[in-house]
Amino acid sequence: MSERVHLPVVQGEAAPAAAPVRRRHPEWIRAQLPTKPAYFELRAMVKELQLHTVCESASCPNIGECWTRKALTIMILGDICTRSCRFCDVTTGRPLPPDPDEPRRVAEMLGRLGLEHTVITCVDRDDLADFGAAHWAETITRVKEACPEMTLEVLAGDFKGKTELVDIVLAADPDVFAHNLETVPRLSRQVRVQASYPRSYKILEHARKQGAVTKTGLMLGLGETLDEVREVITELAGLGVDIVTLGQYLAPSKSHLPIERYVHPTEFAELEKFALDAGITHVVAGPLVRSSYHADGQAELVRSLRKR
C-alpha cells in the first residue's frame, strides 16, 4: 500500500538562487496537485457511495495524478486494519463487521466510471474466520456483472497461508491476483510485523498454479541491498509471478519506519531490466511507483496473459 508523504509539487517558477528552498525529498520525487475537476468529481462519487479507497486511507502521493484519470483503488472490508505494518498509514484497530451492501456499491461505482481496468484492495481482516474471502468473492462477482468488459485486479492479504481461502477468491474469476511482499525477507518481520514471507510465497505460487495472472510489489529504501532485491526477483520469476512493481518507500510520519536511503531512478531502471531478463513478464519501477500505479493501462496486457 501507499504512504502519507509531503512532496514538493511543480507549480509556478523556481525560487531564485539567492533563496534556495530546502526540499525533504530529492528532485526526482514530485507529486501532482489535485486541482482538476475530474479529481473532485471522483472524490464526490466515493463519498456519495460511502466507499473507502487506499488512495485516501493510505495517503498515496499519486492521488492527484491518478484520480484525474479516474484511476482509483477501492478498499473493501472497511477502513480499519487488524495488522500494524510499520510502513502503512491505514488505521489499525478493531474493525466493524463487513458491510453486506458494500459489494453492490463497489459495482455501482465502477459501472458508472466505465474503466478498462481497475484494482480493488482490502484491509487485513484477521478477525474473520475466512479473513474476508467470501466478501471478496461477492465483490468480484458483483463487479464482473456490472462491468463485463473491464479487467479486474484484486490486491489481497495473505489469508494466513490458507490456500483454500485463496481458491474462494479465484473462483470468482478476477483477472489478476496480487499480493505484495513489500520488502526483502531479512526486513519482513520489521516491516510487515504479522506477515510471513513463506506464507506470501505460498499463496502467490498457489494462485499461479491455479492459472491466475499473479502480481506482487516491493518498496525500496528500507535498508535492503540491491543483491537482496535481485534475489527476490529471481525467486519470483521461479514462482511464475507475471507482474512486479518496484517503488520508493516514503515514510508516512515520524512514527513509521524511517527512510534509509533514496533509490535513484537509474537503479530502478537497472532493476527493471534485471527483472525482465529474469523472466518477469511486466515490470513497473520508479520512485513514485505503487502497487496499482498506472495499472489502469494494463488491460490489454492482462487479457493477453489470461490467454496463455
C-alpha positions as CSV (number, residue, x, y, z in Angstrom):
1,M,0.0,0.0,0.0
2,S,0.9,3.6,-0.2
3,E,2.1,6.0,2.5
4,R,1.4,9.6,3.6
5,V,4.1,11.9,2.4
6,H,4.7,15.6,1.9
7,L,6.2,16.0,-1.5
8,P,7.4,19.1,-3.4
9,V,5.0,19.9,-6.2
10,V,5.7,21.6,-9.5
11,Q,3.9,25.0,-9.6
12,G,5.0,28.4,-10.7
13,E,8.6,29.5,-11.2
14,A,11.6,28.1,-9.3
15,A,12.9,30.1,-6.3
16,P,15.8,32.4,-7.1
17,A,19.3,31.1,-6.4
18,A,19.8,33.5,-3.6
19,A,16.9,32.0,-1.7
20,P,17.2,28.2,-2.1
21,V,14.3,26.1,-1.0
22,R,15.1,23.2,1.3
23,R,13.5,20.0,0.0
24,R,12.6,17.0,2.1
25,H,12.9,14.6,-0.9
26,P,15.2,14.5,-3.9
27,E,14.4,16.4,-7.1
28,W,13.2,13.3,-8.9
29,I,10.3,12.8,-6.4
30,R,7.4,15.1,-7.3
31,A,3.7,14.9,-6.8
32,Q,0.9,16.4,-8.9
33,L,-1.5,18.7,-7.1
34,P,-5.2,17.6,-7.3
35,T,-6.6,20.6,-8.9
36,K,-8.6,19.4,-12.0
37,P,-12.4,18.9,-12.0
38,A,-12.2,15.1,-12.6
39,Y,-10.4,14.7,-9.3
40,F,-13.2,16.4,-7.3
41,E,-15.9,14.7,-9.3
42,L,-14.4,11.3,-8.4
43,R,-14.0,12.3,-4.7
44,A,-17.6,13.3,-4.6
45,M,-18.7,9.9,-6.0
46,V,-16.6,8.0,-3.5
47,K,-18.2,10.0,-0.7
48,E,-21.7,9.6,-2.1
49,L,-21.4,5.8,-2.3
50,Q,-19.7,5.6,1.1
51,L,-16.7,3.7,-0.1
52,H,-13.1,3.6,1.1
53,T,-10.1,3.9,-1.1
54,V,-6.5,3.0,-0.3
55,C,-5.6,6.2,-2.1
56,E,-7.1,8.3,0.7
57,S,-6.7,5.9,3.7
58,A,-3.0,5.3,3.0
59,S,-2.5,8.9,1.8
60,C,-0.9,7.9,-1.6
61,P,1.2,10.7,-3.1
62,N,-0.1,9.9,-6.6
63,I,-3.8,10.6,-5.8
64,G,-3.8,13.9,-7.8
65,E,-2.4,12.3,-10.9
66,C,-4.4,9.0,-10.7
67,W,-7.8,10.4,-9.7
68,T,-7.6,12.9,-12.6
69,R,-7.6,9.8,-14.8
70,K,-10.4,8.2,-12.8
71,A,-7.8,5.6,-11.7
72,L,-8.6,4.8,-8.1
73,T,-8.1,1.8,-5.9
74,I,-11.2,0.9,-3.9
75,M,-10.5,-0.7,-0.5
76,I,-13.1,-3.2,0.8
77,L,-13.9,-4.7,4.2
78,G,-13.8,-1.3,5.9
79,D,-11.0,1.2,6.6
80,I,-9.6,-0.3,9.8
81,C,-6.9,-3.0,9.5
82,T,-6.2,-5.7,12.1
83,R,-2.5,-5.6,11.3
84,S,0.1,-2.9,12.2
85,C,2.6,-2.8,9.4
86,R,5.1,-0.2,10.1
87,F,5.2,1.3,6.7
88,C,1.4,1.8,6.2
89,D,-0.8,4.7,7.2
90,V,-4.1,2.8,7.2
91,T,-5.7,2.9,10.7
92,T,-5.0,-0.2,12.9
93,G,-7.7,-1.3,15.3
94,R,-10.8,-3.4,15.8
95,P,-12.9,-3.3,12.6
96,L,-16.7,-3.2,12.2
97,P,-18.4,-6.3,10.7
98,P,-18.2,-6.3,6.9
99,D,-20.9,-4.3,5.2
100,P,-23.1,-6.7,3.2
101,D,-24.1,-3.9,0.9
102,E,-20.5,-2.8,0.1
103,P,-20.1,-5.2,-2.9
104,R,-23.2,-3.7,-4.6
105,R,-21.9,-0.1,-4.1
106,V,-18.4,-1.0,-5.4
107,A,-20.0,-2.5,-8.5
108,E,-22.2,0.6,-8.9
109,M,-19.2,2.9,-8.7
110,L,-17.2,1.0,-11.2
111,G,-20.1,0.7,-13.5
112,R,-20.5,4.5,-13.5
113,L,-16.8,5.0,-14.3
114,G,-16.6,2.7,-17.3
115,L,-13.0,1.8,-16.8
116,E,-10.9,-0.6,-18.8
117,H,-9.0,-1.9,-15.8
118,T,-9.1,-1.3,-12.1
119,V,-7.6,-2.5,-8.8
120,I,-9.6,-3.4,-5.6
121,T,-7.7,-4.0,-2.4
122,C,-8.6,-4.6,1.2
123,V,-7.6,-4.1,4.8
124,D,-6.5,-7.3,6.6
125,R,-9.3,-8.9,8.5
126,D,-7.7,-11.4,10.8
127,D,-10.8,-11.1,13.0
128,L,-12.9,-13.0,10.4
129,A,-13.0,-16.8,10.2
130,D,-12.3,-16.7,6.4
131,F,-10.2,-13.5,6.6
132,G,-12.7,-11.8,4.2
133,A,-12.6,-14.4,1.4
134,A,-16.4,-14.7,1.0
135,H,-16.8,-10.9,0.9
136,W,-14.0,-10.7,-1.7
137,A,-15.9,-13.3,-3.9
138,E,-19.2,-11.4,-3.6
139,T,-17.5,-8.1,-4.6
140,I,-15.7,-9.7,-7.6
141,T,-18.9,-11.3,-8.8
142,R,-20.9,-8.1,-8.5
143,V,-18.2,-6.1,-10.3
144,K,-17.9,-8.6,-13.1
145,E,-21.7,-8.5,-13.6
146,A,-21.7,-4.7,-13.7
147,C,-18.5,-4.3,-15.8
148,P,-18.2,-7.3,-18.1
149,E,-15.6,-5.6,-20.4
150,M,-13.4,-4.4,-17.6
151,T,-10.4,-6.4,-16.4
152,L,-10.2,-6.6,-12.6
153,E,-7.1,-6.9,-10.4
154,V,-7.5,-7.9,-6.7
155,L,-4.8,-7.0,-4.3
156,A,-5.4,-9.3,-1.3
157,G,-3.9,-10.2,2.0
158,D,-2.2,-13.5,2.8
159,F,-5.2,-15.3,4.2
160,K,-2.8,-16.7,6.8
161,G,-1.5,-19.0,4.1
162,K,-4.8,-20.9,3.8
163,T,-4.9,-21.7,0.1
164,E,-8.5,-23.0,0.2
165,L,-9.5,-19.4,1.0
166,V,-7.4,-18.1,-1.9
167,D,-9.4,-20.6,-4.1
168,I,-12.7,-18.9,-2.9
169,V,-11.4,-15.6,-4.3
170,L,-10.0,-17.2,-7.5
171,A,-13.4,-19.0,-8.1
172,A,-15.0,-15.6,-8.6
173,D,-12.6,-15.1,-11.6
174,P,-10.6,-12.0,-11.0
175,D,-8.3,-11.2,-13.9
176,V,-5.2,-10.6,-11.7
177,F,-4.5,-11.9,-8.3
178,A,-2.0,-9.7,-6.5
179,H,-0.3,-9.9,-3.1
180,N,2.5,-7.6,-2.1
181,L,5.7,-8.8,-0.5
182,E,6.6,-5.2,0.4
183,T,10.3,-5.8,1.3
184,V,13.0,-8.4,1.3
185,P,13.0,-11.5,3.7
186,R,15.5,-10.1,6.1
187,L,13.4,-7.0,6.8
188,S,9.9,-8.6,6.5
189,R,9.3,-9.1,10.2
190,Q,10.3,-5.5,10.9
191,V,8.2,-4.0,8.1
192,R,5.2,-6.2,7.8
193,V,5.2,-7.4,11.5
194,Q,2.4,-10.0,11.4
195,A,3.1,-11.3,7.9
196,S,5.3,-14.2,6.8
197,Y,7.5,-14.4,3.7
198,P,7.0,-18.2,3.3
199,R,3.2,-17.6,3.6
200,S,3.3,-14.9,0.9
201,Y,5.3,-17.1,-1.4
202,K,2.9,-19.9,-0.8
203,I,-0.2,-18.1,-1.9
204,L,1.4,-16.4,-4.9
205,E,2.7,-19.8,-6.0
206,H,-0.7,-21.4,-5.4
207,A,-2.5,-18.7,-7.3
208,R,-0.1,-19.1,-10.3
209,K,-0.5,-22.9,-10.3
210,Q,-4.3,-22.4,-10.4
211,G,-3.8,-20.5,-13.6
212,A,-4.2,-16.9,-12.3
213,V,-2.2,-14.0,-13.5
214,T,-0.1,-13.0,-10.5
215,K,1.5,-9.8,-9.3
216,T,3.5,-8.5,-6.4
217,G,5.3,-5.3,-5.3
218,L,8.3,-4.2,-3.2
219,M,9.2,-0.9,-1.7
220,L,12.9,0.1,-1.7
221,G,14.8,2.3,0.6
222,L,14.1,0.4,3.9
223,G,17.6,-0.8,4.3
224,E,17.6,-3.7,1.8
225,T,20.6,-4.3,-0.5
226,L,20.2,-4.4,-4.3
227,D,21.5,-8.0,-4.2
228,E,18.7,-8.9,-1.8
229,V,16.2,-7.3,-4.2
230,R,17.7,-9.2,-7.2
231,E,17.4,-12.5,-5.2
232,V,13.7,-11.9,-4.5
233,I,13.1,-11.1,-8.2
234,T,14.8,-14.3,-9.2
235,E,12.7,-16.3,-6.8
236,L,9.5,-14.6,-8.1
237,A,10.4,-15.5,-11.6
238,G,10.9,-19.1,-10.5
239,L,7.4,-19.0,-8.9
240,G,6.0,-17.7,-12.2
241,V,4.9,-14.3,-11.0
242,D,3.8,-12.3,-14.0
243,I,3.9,-8.6,-12.9
244,V,6.2,-6.9,-10.4
245,T,6.2,-3.3,-9.2
246,L,9.2,-1.6,-7.5
247,G,8.9,1.8,-5.8
248,Q,10.5,4.1,-3.3
249,Y,9.4,3.8,0.4
250,L,8.3,7.2,1.7
251,A,7.6,7.4,5.5
252,P,4.0,8.4,6.3
253,S,5.1,10.1,9.6
254,K,7.9,10.2,12.1
255,S,6.3,7.3,14.0
256,H,6.7,5.0,11.0
257,L,9.9,3.3,9.7
258,P,12.4,5.9,8.6
259,I,13.7,6.1,5.0
260,E,17.1,4.5,5.0
261,R,18.0,5.9,1.5
262,Y,16.6,7.3,-1.7
263,V,16.9,4.9,-4.6
264,H,18.0,6.8,-7.8
265,P,15.9,6.4,-10.9
266,T,18.9,4.8,-12.7
267,E,18.8,2.0,-10.1
268,F,15.1,1.4,-10.6
269,A,15.8,1.2,-14.4
270,E,18.6,-1.3,-13.8
271,L,16.3,-3.5,-11.5
272,E,13.6,-3.3,-14.1
273,K,15.9,-4.7,-16.8
274,F,17.1,-7.3,-14.4
275,A,13.6,-8.4,-13.6
276,L,12.6,-8.6,-17.3
277,D,15.8,-10.6,-18.1
278,A,15.0,-12.9,-15.2
279,G,11.6,-13.8,-16.8
280,I,9.1,-11.4,-15.2
281,T,6.6,-10.5,-18.0
282,H,5.9,-6.9,-16.9
283,V,7.7,-4.6,-14.5
284,V,6.8,-1.1,-13.4
285,A,9.7,0.5,-11.5
286,G,10.4,4.1,-10.3
287,P,10.4,6.4,-7.3
288,L,6.7,7.1,-7.2
289,V,5.5,3.6,-8.3
290,R,3.0,1.9,-6.0
291,S,1.3,-1.4,-6.5
292,S,-1.6,0.0,-8.5
293,Y,0.3,2.8,-10.2
294,H,-0.6,3.0,-13.9
295,A,-2.3,-0.4,-13.6
296,D,-5.3,1.2,-15.3
297,G,-3.3,1.0,-18.6
298,Q,-2.7,-2.7,-18.3
299,A,-6.0,-4.1,-19.7
300,E,-4.5,-5.5,-22.9
301,L,-1.5,-6.9,-21.1
302,V,-3.8,-8.7,-18.7
303,R,-6.0,-10.1,-21.4
304,S,-3.0,-11.4,-23.3
305,L,-1.7,-13.1,-20.1
306,R,-5.1,-14.7,-19.4
307,K,-4.9,-16.4,-22.9
308,R,-1.8,-18.4,-22.1
